[in-house]
């Protein structure tokens, strides 16, 4: 099972992690300099939930946004 929400399809997002050195001009420095840029992955907040899917109980991965919005009917 992949790392995505089975209700809305929210998945991983690629972004950059930017490291900086120095003091900001606003705080009296000469400015911030970028020293390295490396890739990183932003992951969604997924929860494994027992839910009703097509009339049967099933364990699915759901993002917390869908849980809070009530898009999933939990089964205990």
C-alpha positions in Angstrom: 0.0 0.0 0.0 1.5 3.3 -1.1 1.8 6.4 1.1 -1.3 8.3 0.0 -4.9 9.0 1.3 -7.4 6.6 -0.2 -10.2 9.2 0.0 -8.7 12.4 -1.5 -5.5 11.0 -3.0 -3.2 13.3 -1.0 0.4 12.0 -1.2 4.1 13.0 -0.9 5.4 16.3 -2.0 9.0 17.1 -3.0 10.6 20.3 -1.6 14.0 21.8 -0.9 15.7 22.2 2.4 17.6 25.5 2.3 20.5 26.0 4.8 21.5 29.5 5.5 24.4 31.1 7.4 24.8 34.6 8.8 22.7 37.3 10.5 19.8 39.0 8.8 20.2 42.6 7.7 17.1 43.5 9.7 19.0 42.4 12.9 22.2 44.3 12.1 24.0 41.7 10.0 25.3 41.7 6.4 22.6 39.3 5.2 21.9 35.6 5.1 23.8 33.4 2.6 22.6 30.1 1.3 25.2 27.4 1.9 23.4 24.3 0.6 20.2 23.2 -0.9 19.1 19.5 -0.5 15.9 17.8 -1.5 13.5 16.5 1.0 10.0 14.8 1.1 7.0 16.3 2.8 4.7 13.5 3.9 1.0 13.7 4.7 -0.4 12.9 8.1 -1.9 9.5 7.4 -3.8 7.3 9.9 -4.8 3.6 9.6 -8.5 3.5 10.2 -11.2 0.8 10.1 -13.9 2.2 7.9 -16.9 1.1 5.9 -15.9 0.7 2.2 -18.6 -0.6 -0.2 -20.6 -2.0 2.7 -17.8 -4.0 4.3 -15.2 -3.3 7.0 -11.8 -2.4 5.7 -8.6 -1.0 7.1 -7.5 2.0 5.0 -5.0 4.9 5.2 -6.8 8.3 5.5 -5.4 11.8 6.0 -6.4 13.6 9.1 -8.1 16.3 7.0 -10.6 13.8 5.6 -11.1 12.3 9.1 -11.9 15.7 10.6 -14.2 16.6 7.7 -16.3 13.4 8.3 -15.6 11.9 4.8 -15.0 8.5 6.5 -17.4 6.5 8.5 -15.3 4.8 11.3 -16.2 1.2 12.4 -15.2 -0.1 15.8 
